[in-house]
Amino acid sequence: MRPVIPYVIAALLFGIGVYGVLRRRHAILLLMAVELMLNAVNIVLVTAATTVQATLAAAGVGTPYTGHVFALFIIVIAAAEVGVGLAIVLQLFRLRSSAAVDTVPLSDPDPPPDAAHATAAEPDPPTAEAVPR
C-alpha cells in the first residue's frame, strides 16, 4: 500500500490550519484552524497505523491499533479544547464586545483602586451659612 494521498491531504490540511492560526484575528476561526491541524495529525496517525498493520499482517504478526488509539485520544482532547475555548471566547465577547484576539491585553491591566486604600477628599470646612448660630 502506498499511502501518498492521505499524507498529501494531511499536509494540505495542516498547512491550511497553520495559515489560519497565523493569519486569522477572530477567535472562533482560530479554534477552527487548530481543529484542522489536529485532524491532519489524526489522518497521519491512522494512515501510518494502517500501513504498519498491512506490513505486519503480511509477515504473520499481530496487528497493533496504536495509531487508532492515539487518534481517539486526540479527538477527545479536541472536544475538551473546543469546550474550554468556546467558554473563553464567550467571556471575551462579553467583556470586549468583540472576539478579535489581537485586541486582548496580554498583561494585567492596572487594578482598580481599592475603596479602603483610596485617598478620600477632605470634607470642605463649614461655611458661614452652614454654621448654626
All heavy atoms as an XYZ file, in Angstrom:
969
protein
N       0.842     -1.182      0.000
C       0.000      0.000      0.000
C       0.891      1.250      0.000
O       1.826      1.372      0.777
C      -0.890     -0.003      1.247
C      -1.720      1.216      1.390
S      -2.734      1.108      2.865
C      -3.174      2.796      3.024
N       0.549      2.194     -0.862
C       1.284      3.449     -0.927
C       0.372      4.557     -0.407
O      -0.517      5.013     -1.109
C       1.718      3.727     -2.348
C       2.738      2.742     -2.825
C       3.159      3.078     -4.229
N       4.129      2.093     -4.665
C       5.420      2.339     -4.788
N       5.885      3.538     -4.513
N       6.237      1.413     -5.184
N       0.623      5.001      0.814
C      -0.278      5.996      1.433
C       0.089      7.431      1.095
O       0.187      8.280      1.968
C      -0.103      5.709      2.915
C       1.313      5.253      3.017
C       1.591      4.482      1.751
N       0.306      7.721     -0.187
C       0.727      9.060     -0.579
C      -0.440     10.044     -0.467
O      -0.284     11.157      0.045
C       1.300      9.049     -2.014
C       1.610     10.450     -2.486
C       2.534      8.174     -2.073
N      -1.603      9.636     -0.947
C      -2.747     10.551     -0.978
C      -3.160     10.995      0.430
O      -3.351     12.195      0.661
C      -3.921      9.929     -1.759
C      -3.519      9.793     -3.223
C      -5.181     10.776     -1.623
C      -4.540      9.087     -4.075
N      -3.294     10.089      1.422
C      -3.637     10.583      2.765
C      -2.579     11.510      3.365
O      -2.918     12.488      4.043
C      -3.779      9.313      3.601
C      -4.061      8.242      2.627
C      -3.344      8.634      1.375
N      -1.301     11.245      3.097
C      -0.255     12.114      3.624
C      -0.291     13.494      2.967
O      -0.084     14.510      3.627
C       1.128     11.489      3.440
C       1.411     10.345      4.382
C       2.000      9.176      3.938
C       1.076     10.439      5.728
C       2.261      8.137      4.796
C       1.326      9.403      6.599
C       1.923      8.246      6.121
O       2.164      7.217      6.978
N      -0.582     13.548      1.672
C      -0.681     14.836      0.985
C      -1.885     15.614      1.503
O      -1.798     16.830      1.758
C      -0.756     14.632     -0.544
C      -1.115     15.919     -1.256
C       0.561     14.087     -1.063
N      -3.011     14.928      1.679
C      -4.201     15.590      2.218
C      -3.929     16.102      3.632
O      -4.315     17.221      3.985
C      -5.412     14.635      2.181
C      -5.836     14.398      0.742
C      -6.576     15.198      2.991
C      -6.908     13.360      0.577
N      -3.260     15.295      4.452
C      -2.929     15.725      5.812
C      -1.996     16.922      5.793
O      -2.157     17.859      6.588
C      -2.299     14.570      6.586
N      -1.025     16.933      4.874
C      -0.116     18.077      4.788
C      -0.870     19.332      4.361
O      -0.622     20.421      4.897
C       1.011     17.770      3.800
N      -1.801     19.201      3.411
C      -2.599     20.356      2.996
C      -3.466     20.873      4.138
O      -3.554     22.082      4.361
C      -3.461     19.992      1.791
C      -2.727     19.827      0.464
C      -3.682     19.320     -0.615
C      -2.091     21.125      0.050
N      -4.116     19.958      4.857
C      -4.944     20.376      5.992
C      -4.106     21.062      7.064
O      -4.522     22.074      7.629
C      -5.669     19.171      6.603
C      -6.914     18.679      5.902
C      -7.451     17.447      6.599
C      -7.960     19.755      5.853
N      -2.952     20.502      7.349
C      -2.094     21.111      8.362
C      -1.600     22.488      7.906
O      -1.539     23.431      8.696
C      -0.907     20.196      8.677
C      -0.215     20.547      9.958
C      -0.701     20.082     11.161
C       0.913     21.347      9.966
C      -0.086     20.412     12.347
C       1.541     21.685     11.148
C       1.035     21.210     12.346
N      -1.267     22.611      6.629
C      -0.835     23.904      6.110
C      -1.943     24.946      6.177
O      -1.703     26.096      6.540
N      -3.172     24.545      5.844
C      -4.305     25.464      5.952
C      -4.525     25.861      7.406
O      -4.817     27.019      7.716
C      -5.570     24.832      5.336
C      -5.417     24.689      3.823
C      -6.810     25.658      5.656
C      -6.493     23.854      3.172
N      -4.364     24.903      8.319
C      -4.512     25.201      9.745
C      -3.456     26.169     10.245
O      -3.761     27.102     10.998
N      -2.211     25.976      9.831
C      -1.138     26.890     10.248
C      -1.390     28.286      9.684
O      -1.232     29.292     10.386
C       0.241     26.349      9.802
C       1.317     27.401      9.953
C       0.598     25.120     10.599
N      -1.812     28.358      8.424
C      -2.139     29.649      7.836
C      -3.271     30.316      8.611
O      -3.231     31.527      8.865
C      -2.525     29.480      6.359
C      -2.989     30.765      5.713
C      -2.073     31.734      5.345
C      -4.337     31.008      5.499
C      -2.482     32.918      4.766
C      -4.758     32.181      4.919
C      -3.838     33.137      4.553
O      -4.261     34.306      3.994
N      -4.272     29.538      8.993
C      -5.390     30.090      9.751
C      -4.969     30.609     11.115
O      -5.441     31.649     11.569
N      -4.075     29.892     11.780
C      -3.605     30.335     13.096
C      -2.778     31.612     12.972
O      -2.907     32.522     13.791
C      -2.800     29.211     13.790
C      -2.026     29.732     14.984
C      -3.724     28.091     14.229
N      -1.951     31.684     11.944
C      -1.084     32.850     11.796
C      -1.809     34.062     11.223
O      -1.422     35.194     11.497
C       0.108     32.502     10.898
C       1.076     31.464     11.448
C       2.144     31.159     10.421
C       1.688     31.937     12.749
N      -2.861     33.861     10.457
C      -3.491     34.961      9.743
C      -4.762     35.469     10.392
O      -5.055     36.659     10.337
C      -3.793     34.485      8.316
C      -4.379     35.518      7.444
C      -3.319     36.524      7.037
N      -3.941     37.489      6.124
C      -3.822     38.781      6.250
N      -3.084     39.290      7.193
N      -4.412     39.587      5.405
N      -5.553     34.611     10.995
C      -6.877     34.997     11.481
C      -6.776     35.809     12.753
O      -5.898     35.605     13.574
C      -7.753     33.770     11.723
C      -8.031     32.975     10.489
C      -8.852     33.768      9.542
N      -9.028     33.032      8.296
C      -9.582     33.530      7.247
N     -10.010     34.763      7.249
N      -9.710     32.826      6.152
N      -7.756     36.708     12.913
C      -7.820     37.528     14.120
C      -9.051     37.213     14.943
O      -9.169     37.658     16.071
C      -7.836     39.000     13.734
C      -6.538     39.427     13.141
C      -6.495     40.903     12.933
N      -5.192     41.257     12.408
C      -5.009     42.053     11.388
N      -6.049     42.596     10.795
N      -3.810     42.331     10.963
N      -9.974     36.471     14.399
C     -11.201     36.136     15.109
C     -10.982     34.832     15.878
O     -10.417     33.871     15.348
C     -12.346     35.986     14.107
C     -13.682     36.038     14.753
N     -14.308     34.921     15.208
C     -14.503     37.076     15.012
C     -15.469     35.263     15.729
N     -15.612     36.579     15.618
N     -11.425     34.780     17.118
C     -11.117     33.649     17.985
C     -11.785     32.352     17.526
O     -11.188     31.277     17.640
C     -11.539     33.966     19.419
N     -12.996     32.434     16.995
C     -13.681     31.224     16.537
C     -12.934     30.615     15.348
O     -12.731     29.394     15.284
C     -15.142     31.548     16.153
C     -15.899     32.128     17.330
C     -15.840     30.335     15.592
C     -16.256     31.154     18.396
N     -12.504     31.452     14.414
C     -11.759     30.944     13.270
C     -10.400     30.400     13.692
O      -9.882     29.458     13.089
C     -11.597     32.042     12.228
C     -12.908     32.523     11.589
C     -12.646     33.678     10.648
C     -13.604     31.395     10.885
N      -9.835     30.955     14.729
C      -8.575     30.445     15.263
C      -8.764     29.033     15.826
O      -7.942     28.140     15.578
C      -8.059     31.394     16.347
C      -6.652     31.182     16.837
C      -5.673     31.638     15.776
C      -6.435     31.973     18.095
N      -9.861     28.829     16.554
C     -10.151     27.488     17.069
C     -10.406     26.502     15.937
O     -10.002     25.334     16.019
C     -11.364     27.536     18.002
C     -11.156     28.214     19.351
C     -12.475     28.315     20.090
C     -10.150     27.435     20.167
N     -11.068     26.942     14.881
C     -11.299     26.061     13.737
C      -9.986     25.675     13.059
O      -9.824     24.529     12.610
C     -12.244     26.736     12.741
C     -13.666     26.833     13.234
S     -14.744     27.788     12.167
C     -14.645     26.898     10.652
N      -9.044     26.598     12.988
C      -7.746     26.298     12.392
C      -6.978     25.276     13.233
O      -6.330     24.380     12.688
C      -6.935     27.573     12.230
N      -7.074     25.388     14.544
C      -6.430     24.403     15.418
C      -7.068     23.032     15.225
O      -6.383     21.999     15.210
C      -6.505     24.868     16.894
C      -6.053     23.779     17.832
C      -5.666     26.112     17.092
N      -8.386     22.989     15.039
C      -9.073     21.719     14.786
C      -8.604     21.104     13.470
O      -8.453     19.882     13.378
C     -10.587     21.937     14.755
C     -11.186     22.280     16.091
C     -11.079     21.148     17.087
O     -11.199     19.973     16.686
O     -10.865     21.437     18.268
N      -8.382     21.930     12.457
C      -7.859     21.402     11.192
C      -6.488     20.754     11.384
O      -6.212     19.686     10.827
C      -7.750     22.517     10.156
C      -8.996     22.857      9.358
C      -8.726     24.034      8.448
C      -9.463     21.675      8.567
N      -5.639     21.391     12.181
C      -4.317     20.817     12.424
C      -4.418     19.500     13.185
O      -3.702     18.540     12.881
C      -3.440     21.816     13.166
C      -3.059     23.007     12.330
S      -1.786     24.073     13.006
C      -2.440     24.527     14.566
N      -5.317     19.431     14.168
C      -5.483     18.179     14.915
C      -6.034     17.071     14.021
O      -5.622     15.909     14.130
C      -6.403     18.408     16.118
C      -5.818     19.245     17.253
C      -6.873     19.525     18.308
C      -4.628     18.547     17.872
N      -6.951     17.404     13.123
C      -7.481     16.396     12.206
C      -6.426     15.932     11.212
O      -6.423     14.763     10.813
C      -8.711     16.938     11.479
C      -9.909     16.980     12.391
O     -10.043     16.165     13.297
N     -10.785     17.933     12.159
N      -5.521     16.816     10.812
C      -4.427     16.405      9.935
C      -3.526     15.396     10.640
O      -3.102     14.398     10.045
C      -3.627     17.618      9.492
N      -3.260     15.627     11.906
C      -2.453     14.686     12.681
C      -3.185     13.348     12.812
O      -2.572     12.281     12.723
C      -2.105     15.281     14.067
C      -1.469     14.248     14.962
C      -1.189     16.474     13.901
N      -4.504     13.385     12.986
C      -5.278     12.144     13.059
C      -5.171     11.353     11.761
O      -5.043     10.123     11.784
C      -6.750     12.447     13.359
C      -6.979     12.768     14.806
O      -6.162     12.468     15.660
N      -8.099     13.404     15.091
N      -5.219     12.027     10.625
C      -5.095     11.333      9.344
C      -3.728     10.671      9.226
O      -3.622      9.518      8.784
C      -5.335     12.321      8.176
C      -6.803     12.723      8.143
C      -4.931     11.706      6.846
C      -7.115     13.817      7.150
N      -2.684     11.361      9.655
C      -1.337     10.791      9.590
C      -1.234      9.570     10.505
O      -0.675      8.527     10.120
C      -0.282     11.851      9.953
C       1.076     11.216     10.183
C      -0.195     12.897      8.875
N      -1.771      9.674     11.725
C      -1.686      8.548     12.662
C      -2.430      7.322     12.146
O      -1.920      6.193     12.211
C      -2.234      8.962     14.025
C      -1.365      9.895     14.855
C      -2.107     10.348     16.097
C      -0.075      9.203     15.234
N      -3.628      7.510     11.636
C      -4.420      6.371     11.152
C      -3.783      5.776      9.896
O      -3.736      4.553      9.734
C      -5.877      6.802     10.907
C      -6.653      5.730     10.192
C      -6.543      7.135     12.230
N      -3.266      6.617      9.009
C      -2.612      6.109      7.806
C      -1.354      5.327      8.151
O      -1.109      4.245      7.589
C      -2.260      7.269      6.853
O      -3.456      7.981      6.561
C      -1.639      6.769      5.580
N      -0.555      5.840      9.065
C       0.659      5.127      9.469
C       0.318      3.810     10.146
O       0.961      2.780      9.893
C       1.488      6.004     10.396
N      -0.710      3.816     10.994
C      -1.098      2.576     11.662
C      -1.616      1.545     10.659
O      -1.321      0.344     10.777
C      -2.160      2.865     12.713
N      -2.359      1.991      9.662
C      -2.867      1.067      8.646
C      -1.734      0.491      7.805
O      -1.740     -0.694      7.458
C      -3.885      1.793      7.742
O      -4.897      2.350      8.568
C      -4.510      0.853      6.748
N      -0.748      1.324      7.494
C       0.406      0.849      6.733
C       1.190     -0.195      7.529
O       1.587     -1.240      6.995
C       1.323      2.024      6.363
O       0.547      3.003      5.683
C       2.464      1.583      5.489
N       1.373      0.066      8.808
C       2.102     -0.880      9.661
C       1.293     -2.166      9.818
O       1.855     -3.273      9.798
C       2.412     -0.242     11.031
C       2.896     -1.271     12.027
C       3.438      0.852     10.866
N      -0.024     -2.058      9.939
C      -0.867     -3.246     10.051
C      -0.758     -4.114      8.802
O      -0.680     -5.340      8.898
C      -2.330     -2.855     10.252
C      -2.668     -2.430     11.644
C      -4.130     -2.011     11.760
O      -4.860     -1.968     10.777
N      -4.545     -1.689     12.968
N      -0.760     -3.493      7.625
C      -0.655     -4.256      6.387
C       0.686     -4.963      6.299
O       0.764     -6.118      5.857
C      -0.865     -3.342      5.188
N       1.743     -4.290      6.743
C       3.073     -4.897      6.705
C       3.178     -6.044      7.698
O       3.722     -7.110      7.388
C       4.145     -3.836      7.015
O       3.987     -2.746      6.116
C       5.541     -4.410      6.895
N       2.643     -5.845      8.891
C       2.708     -6.898      9.904
C       1.793     -8.065      9.572
O       2.115     -9.217      9.887
C       2.370     -6.326     11.277
C       3.396     -5.369     11.885
C       2.908     -4.847     13.229
C       4.745     -6.043     12.028
N       0.665     -7.797      8.950
C      -0.243     -8.884      8.578
C       0.388     -9.753      7.501
O       0.192    -10.977      7.489
C      -1.567     -8.312      8.099
N       1.146     -9.142      6.591
C       1.830     -9.922      5.561
C       2.923    -10.781      6.168
O       3.218    -11.870      5.669
C       2.415     -8.989      4.510
N       3.501    -10.337      7.279
C       4.548    -11.106      7.953
C       3.965    -12.131      8.912
O       4.703    -12.941      9.480
C       5.485    -10.172      8.706
N       2.654    -12.105      9.131
C       2.018    -13.073     10.019
C       2.086    -12.694     11.486
O       1.949    -13.537     12.365
N       2.299    -11.423     11.780
C       2.387    -10.933     13.150
C       1.073    -10.237     13.491
O       0.351     -9.776     12.615
C       3.585     -9.955     13.295
C       3.753     -9.496     14.735
C       4.851    -10.600     12.793
N       0.768    -10.124     14.770
C      -0.451     -9.441     15.204
C      -0.478     -7.991     14.758
O       0.552     -7.389     14.455
N      -1.672     -7.433     14.707
C      -1.816     -6.061     14.215
C      -2.107     -5.111     15.366
O      -3.148     -5.212     16.017
C      -2.939     -5.982     13.178
O      -4.133     -6.451     13.780
C      -2.627     -6.829     11.965
N      -1.210     -4.187     15.640
C      -1.473     -3.216     16.696
C      -2.393     -2.096     16.207
O      -2.448     -1.793     15.020
C      -0.083     -2.669     17.011
C       0.650     -2.780     15.723
C       0.111     -4.036     15.060
N      -3.109     -1.519     17.116
C      -4.012     -0.415     16.810
C      -3.565      0.866     17.514
O      -4.388      1.651     17.935
C      -5.440     -0.764     17.228
C      -6.057     -1.839     16.372
C      -6.105     -3.147     16.809
C      -6.561     -1.528     15.125
C      -6.660     -4.129     16.014
C      -7.123     -2.498     14.328
C      -7.170     -3.806     14.780
O      -7.716     -4.770     13.988
N      -2.282      1.070     17.616
C      -1.788      2.230     18.370
C      -2.145      3.554     17.702
O      -2.492      4.516     18.387
C      -0.268      2.146     18.539
O       0.327      2.006     17.247
C       0.123      0.971     19.406
N      -2.069      3.640     16.390
C      -2.402      4.878     15.699
C      -3.858      5.248     15.872
O      -4.212      6.415     16.063
N      -4.724      4.236     15.849
C      -6.150      4.480     16.030
C      -6.453      4.940     17.447
O      -7.298      5.815     17.658
C      -6.949      3.216     15.702
C      -6.686      2.680     14.328
N      -7.100      3.326     13.198
C      -6.021      1.574     13.920
C      -6.732      2.630     12.132
N      -6.058      1.563     12.552
N      -5.757      4.363     18.412
C      -5.965      4.749     19.812
C      -5.492      6.179     20.047
O      -6.177      6.970     20.704
C      -5.241      3.761     20.760
C      -5.269      4.245     22.193
C      -5.864      2.379     20.655
N      -4.331      6.528     19.491
C      -3.847      7.906     19.624
C      -4.794      8.891     18.948
O      -5.033      9.991     19.464
C      -2.441      8.056     19.056
C      -1.358      7.594     19.991
C      -0.416      6.670     19.569
C      -1.282      8.083     21.276
C       0.575      6.236     20.420
C      -0.291      7.662     22.137
C       0.641      6.724     21.707
N      -5.341      8.500     17.806
C      -6.300      9.369     17.116
C      -7.552      9.563     17.967
O      -8.112     10.663     18.030
C      -6.666      8.783     15.754
N      -7.985      8.515     18.637
C      -9.146      8.629     19.522
C      -8.851      9.575     20.682
O      -9.702     10.403     21.039
C      -9.554      7.251     20.045
C     -10.800      7.186     20.897
C     -12.008      7.598     20.083
C     -10.994      5.788     21.451
N      -7.662      9.481     21.252
C      -7.287     10.407     22.325
C      -7.248     11.854     21.822
O      -7.662     12.773     22.534
C      -5.933     10.034     22.937
C      -6.000      8.903     23.911
C      -5.147      7.810     23.783
C      -6.902      8.908     24.953
C      -5.204      6.755     24.681
C      -6.971      7.858     25.853
C      -6.118      6.784     25.712
N      -6.754     12.059     20.622
C      -6.702     13.410     20.074
C      -8.106     13.950     19.849
O      -8.382     15.132     20.080
C      -5.871     13.432     18.778
C      -4.396     13.235     19.126
C      -6.053     14.737     18.018
C      -3.491     13.129     17.936
N      -9.037     13.095     19.435
C     -10.421     13.529     19.250
C     -11.025     13.953     20.588
O     -11.726     14.965     20.683
C     -11.250     12.421     18.576
C     -10.813     12.267     17.120
C     -12.740     12.727     18.646
C     -11.395     11.052     16.440
N     -10.735     13.187     21.641
C     -11.248     13.537     22.974
C     -10.637     14.856     23.451
O     -11.338     15.728     23.987
C     -10.969     12.394     23.974
C     -11.249     12.821     25.398
C     -11.777     11.162     23.607
N      -9.345     15.027     23.250
C      -8.680     16.269     23.656
C      -9.214     17.447     22.846
O      -9.413     18.557     23.376
C      -7.150     16.134     23.504
C      -6.627     15.177     24.585
C      -6.453     17.470     23.599
C      -5.192     14.787     24.402
N      -9.499     17.233     21.558
C     -10.038     18.306     20.722
C     -11.434     18.712     21.191
O     -11.773     19.895     21.185
C     -10.080     17.860     19.266
N     -12.229     17.742     21.624
C     -13.561     18.071     22.135
C     -13.460     18.906     23.413
O     -14.198     19.879     23.588
C     -14.355     16.805     22.389
N     -12.536     18.551     24.293
C     -12.340     19.329     25.515
C     -11.807     20.724     25.183
O     -12.217     21.720     25.794
C     -11.384     18.607     26.457
N     -10.918     20.800     24.203
C     -10.364     22.092     23.793
C     -11.442     23.007     23.232
O     -11.447     24.207     23.488
C      -9.261     21.861     22.758
C      -8.655     23.110     22.189
C      -9.077     23.347     20.758
O      -9.486     22.401     20.078
O      -9.002     24.505     20.335
N     -12.364     22.434     22.488
C     -13.455     23.243     21.936
C     -14.340     23.770     23.056
O     -14.735     24.941     23.058
C     -14.276     22.426     20.916
C     -15.593     23.098     20.603
C     -13.480     22.244     19.654
N     -14.638     22.938     24.035
C     -15.474     23.383     25.154
C     -14.838     24.513     25.944
O     -15.472     25.543     26.208
N     -13.583     24.348     26.291
C     -12.881     25.382     27.056
C     -12.639     26.619     26.190
O     -12.816     27.756     26.641
C     -11.544     24.823     27.607
C     -10.700     25.922     28.214
C     -11.810     23.736     28.620
N     -12.267     26.410     24.939
C     -12.015     27.534     24.051
C     -13.253     28.371     23.799
O     -13.195     29.606     23.806
N     -14.393     27.725     23.597
C     -15.620     28.487     23.384
C     -16.046     29.229     24.642
O     -16.582     30.333     24.560
C     -16.738     27.568     22.897
C     -16.640     27.160     21.428
C     -17.758     26.206     21.061
C     -16.649     28.362     20.522
N     -15.806     28.648     25.803
C     -16.113     29.361     27.047
C     -15.250     30.619     27.175
O     -15.738     31.687     27.563
C     -15.901     28.446     28.244
N     -13.982     30.505     26.822
C     -13.092     31.670     26.876
C     -13.520     32.717     25.849
O     -13.538     33.920     26.136
C     -11.627     31.237     26.652
C     -11.153     30.408     27.846
C     -10.723     32.428     26.421
C      -9.807     29.757     27.642
N     -13.895     32.275     24.659
C     -14.324     33.208     23.622
C     -15.607     33.926     24.032
O     -15.752     35.136     23.828
C     -14.498     32.478     22.276
C     -15.201     33.350     21.249
C     -13.148     32.046     21.749
N     -16.549     33.207     24.615
C     -17.787     33.842     25.063
C     -17.518     34.881     26.153
O     -18.103     35.961     26.149
C     -18.772     32.795     25.566
C     -19.467     31.980     24.480
C     -20.312     30.880     25.106
C     -20.309     32.867     23.607
N     -16.637     34.558     27.084
C     -16.297     35.524     28.126
C     -15.586     36.736     27.530
O     -15.842     37.874     27.935
C     -15.427     34.863     29.197
C     -15.166     35.735     30.379
C     -16.428     36.064     31.155
O     -17.409     35.332     31.137
N     -16.421     37.181     31.850
N     -14.699     36.500     26.565
C     -14.023     37.602     25.884
C     -15.038     38.486     25.176
O     -14.943     39.715     25.225
C     -13.012     37.039     24.886
C     -12.303     38.030     23.969
C     -11.344     38.878     24.780
C     -11.569     37.294     22.876
N     -16.025     37.877     24.525
C     -17.027     38.655     23.813
C     -17.903     39.450     24.783
O     -18.295     40.573     24.501
C     -17.903     37.741     22.951
C     -18.833     38.491     22.052
C     -18.364     39.086     20.898
C     -20.164     38.613     22.369
C     -19.211     39.789     20.070
C     -21.024     39.315     21.555
C     -20.548     39.898     20.396
N     -18.190     38.875     25.938
C     -18.986     39.604     26.931
C     -18.231     40.807     27.482
O     -18.817     41.851     27.749
C     -19.374     38.677     28.084
C     -20.447     37.703     27.733
C     -20.782     36.844     28.906
N     -21.720     35.797     28.521
C     -21.949     34.714     29.223
N     -21.302     34.516     30.362
N     -22.809     33.827     28.804
N     -16.934     40.667     27.675
C     -16.149     41.765     28.239
C     -15.805     42.837     27.210
O     -15.801     44.022     27.523
C     -14.853     41.223     28.849
C     -15.009     40.367     30.106
C     -13.661     39.805     30.515
C     -15.617     41.177     31.223
N     -15.500     42.438     25.985
C     -14.973     43.360     24.996
C     -15.936     43.686     23.861
O     -15.635     44.536     23.046
C     -13.706     42.779     24.377
C     -12.634     42.532     25.388
C     -11.631     43.586     25.261
N     -10.638     43.401     26.318
C      -9.901     44.361     26.742
N     -10.002     45.540     26.241
N      -9.027     44.143     27.696
N     -17.049     42.976     23.744
C     -17.992     43.103     22.623
C     -17.324     42.816     21.287
O     -17.753     43.303     20.257
C     -18.632     44.484     22.593
O     -19.353     44.708     23.770
N     -16.275     42.039     21.320
C     -15.564     41.639     20.107
C     -14.812     40.352     20.412
O     -14.338     40.151     21.529
C     -14.586     42.722     19.683
O     -13.781     42.256     18.637
N     -14.702     39.506     19.406
C     -13.956     38.262     19.580
C     -12.615     38.321     18.857
O     -12.022     37.289     18.560
C     -14.774     37.080     19.084
N     -12.129     39.501     18.583
C     -10.833     39.658     17.924
C      -9.723     39.404     18.935
O      -9.702     39.980     20.015
C     -10.704     41.059     17.336
N      -8.808     38.514     18.567
C      -7.766     38.137     19.517
C      -6.610     39.128     19.535
O      -5.788     39.092     20.449
C      -7.234     36.717     19.222
C      -8.282     35.686     19.498
C      -6.727     36.590     17.812
N      -6.520     40.019     18.547
C      -5.418     40.976     18.568
C      -5.678     42.145     19.507
O      -4.780     42.935     19.771
C      -5.102     41.481     17.169
C      -6.293     42.118     16.488
O      -7.410     41.989     17.016
O      -6.106     42.734     15.429
N      -6.900     42.262     20.045
C      -7.196     43.329     20.998
C      -7.156     42.849     22.438
O      -7.407     43.634     23.348
C      -8.591     43.919     20.725
O      -9.573     42.903     20.883
C      -8.659     44.515     19.331
N      -6.824     41.581     22.658
C      -6.775     41.033     24.014
C      -5.482     41.491     24.680
O      -4.393     41.281     24.140
C      -6.834     39.493     23.984
C      -6.685     38.908     25.367
C      -8.121     39.031     23.343
N      -5.579     42.127     25.847
C      -4.339     42.541     26.533
C      -3.634     41.313     27.106
O      -4.248     40.466     27.736
C      -4.842     43.467     27.641
C      -6.249     43.040     27.893
C      -6.776     42.540     26.571
N      -2.343     41.214     26.861
C      -1.592     40.062     27.335
C      -1.042     40.260     28.742
O      -0.614     39.319     29.377
C      -0.452     39.758     26.359
C      -0.898     39.371     24.953
C       0.318     39.125     24.072
C      -1.792     38.157     24.980
N      -1.034     41.481     29.235
C      -0.584     41.742     30.599
C      -1.781     42.185     31.428
O      -2.809     42.594     30.902
C       0.499     42.813     30.614
O      -0.034     44.026     30.116
N      -1.629     42.114     32.725
C      -2.709     42.506     33.613
C      -2.903     44.019     33.549
O      -1.937     44.779     33.634
C      -2.400     42.120     35.058
C      -2.455     40.614     35.258
O      -3.149     39.954     34.465
O      -1.817     40.126     36.199
N      -4.143     44.448     33.421
C      -4.370     45.896     33.452
C      -4.170     46.420     34.862
O      -4.118     45.659     35.827
C      -5.823     46.036     32.999
C      -6.453     44.748     33.364
C      -5.365     43.703     33.237
N      -4.051     47.725     34.984
C      -3.897     48.318     36.301
C      -5.134     48.007     37.122
O      -6.261     48.203     36.662
C      -3.726     49.832     36.193
C      -2.405     50.190     35.527
O      -1.467     49.381     35.644
O      -2.333     51.246     34.889
N      -4.941     47.506     38.347
C      -6.116     47.162     39.155
C      -6.870     48.422     39.564
O      -6.267     49.491     39.724
C      -5.516     46.449     40.372
C      -4.120     46.925     40.434
C      -3.693     47.229     39.026
N      -8.170     48.311     39.711
C      -8.925     49.485     40.149
C      -8.544     49.847     41.577
O      -8.162     48.989     42.371
C     -10.383     49.030     40.059
C     -10.321     47.545     40.117
C      -9.015     47.155     39.508
N      -8.603     51.109     41.913
C      -8.217     51.493     43.282
C      -9.183     50.888     44.290
O     -10.383     50.840     44.082
C      -8.294     53.013     43.269
C      -9.152     53.354     42.102
C      -9.005     52.245     41.109
N      -8.605     50.404     45.362
C      -9.403     49.794     46.416
C     -10.065     50.903     47.236
O      -9.461     51.927     47.535
C      -8.492     48.947     47.303
C      -9.278     48.066     48.252
O     -10.498     47.936     48.049
O      -8.670     47.522     49.178
N     -11.306     50.702     47.622
C     -12.054     51.723     48.361
C     -11.436     51.984     49.731
O     -11.454     53.106     50.228
C     -13.514     51.298     48.513
N     -10.855     50.964     50.342
C     -10.281     51.143     51.677
C      -8.976     51.933     51.617
O      -8.634     52.643     52.557
C     -10.028     49.794     52.330
N      -8.232     51.808     50.523
C      -6.947     52.476     50.422
C      -7.013     53.764     49.614
O      -6.012     54.444     49.446
C      -5.926     51.536     49.786
C      -5.636     50.352     50.653
N      -6.310     49.176     50.519
C      -4.772     50.178     51.668
C      -5.859     48.314     51.408
N      -4.928     48.888     52.122
N      -8.154     54.067     49.079
C      -8.276     55.285     48.275
C      -8.195     56.500     49.191
O      -8.683     56.497     50.313
C      -9.591     55.286     47.512
N      -7.561     57.513     48.691
C      -7.455     58.740     49.497
C      -8.748     59.529     49.340
O      -9.057     60.022     48.258
C      -6.270     59.592     49.033
O      -6.430     59.872     47.644
C      -4.958     58.852     49.262
N      -9.468     59.587     50.386
C     -10.735     60.318     50.356
C     -10.444     61.797     50.476
O      -9.570     62.232     51.228
C     -11.640     59.864     51.496
N     -11.178     62.562     49.743
C     -11.002     64.015     49.800
C     -11.496     64.514     51.157
O     -12.489     64.043     51.694
C     -11.783     64.675     48.670
N     -10.737     65.438     51.711
C     -11.136     66.007     52.989
C     -12.427     66.798     52.799
O     -12.599     67.460     51.782
C     -10.034     66.929     53.515
C      -8.760     66.200     53.892
C      -8.957     65.294     55.093
O      -9.704     65.669     56.010
O      -8.360     64.197     55.101
N     -13.313     66.719     53.764
C     -14.545     67.487     53.613
C     -14.233     68.977     53.669
O     -13.309     69.427     54.342
C     -15.395     67.043     54.800
C     -14.439     66.463     55.779
C     -13.282     65.936     54.993
N     -15.020     69.720     52.943
C     -14.835     71.174     52.912
C     -15.157     71.733     54.309
O     -16.036     71.256     55.008
C     -15.769     71.811     51.881
C     -15.368     71.413     50.448
O     -14.167     71.098     50.251
O     -16.245     71.394     49.575
N     -14.388     72.746     54.713
C     -14.697     73.351     56.010
C     -16.058     74.024     55.943
O     -16.486     74.481     54.880
C     -13.586     74.349     56.214
C     -12.997     74.589     54.863
C     -13.258     73.362     54.068
N     -16.761     74.051     57.031
C     -18.083     74.654     57.026
C     -18.005     76.136     56.683
O     -17.098     76.828     57.106
C     -18.616     74.421     58.422
C     -17.432     74.091     59.246
C     -16.373     73.564     58.339
N     -18.941     76.535     55.904
C     -19.003     77.951     55.534
C     -19.864     78.695     56.533
O     -20.469     78.101     57.430
C     -19.606     78.095     54.115
O     -20.902     77.518     54.120
C     -18.720     77.423     53.072
N     -19.937     79.993     56.367
C     -20.677     80.834     57.316
C     -22.158     80.520     57.283
O     -22.847     80.563     58.290
C     -20.434     82.297     57.019
N     -22.673     80.130     56.089
C     -24.090     79.830     56.018
C     -24.425     78.496     56.694
O     -25.526     78.294     57.195
C     -24.564     79.768     54.570
C     -24.497     81.076     53.827
C     -23.251     81.125     52.923
O     -22.748     80.064     52.522
O     -22.798     82.240     52.659
N     -23.483     77.558     56.687
C     -23.766     76.231     57.208
C     -23.576     76.133     58.707
O     -24.035     75.177     59.323
C     -22.859     75.209     56.539
N     -22.934     77.131     59.335
C     -22.695     77.067     60.777
C     -23.937     77.555     61.502
O     -24.398     78.671     61.291
C     -21.461     77.920     61.159
C     -21.263     77.911     62.657
C     -20.234     77.435     60.415
N     -24.503     76.735     62.371
C     -25.687     77.193     63.115
C     -25.303     78.214     64.164
O     -24.251     78.156     64.764
C     -26.218     75.907     63.747
C     -25.090     74.962     63.737
C     -24.171     75.359     62.645
N     -26.193     79.137     64.463
C     -25.928     80.168     65.471
C     -26.823     80.020     66.636
O     -27.856     79.678     66.783
C     -26.104     81.534     64.892
C     -25.007     81.772     63.886
C     -25.021     83.191     63.501
N     -24.057     83.297     62.418
C     -23.547     84.393     62.059
N     -23.863     85.488     62.629
N     -22.685     84.432     61.088
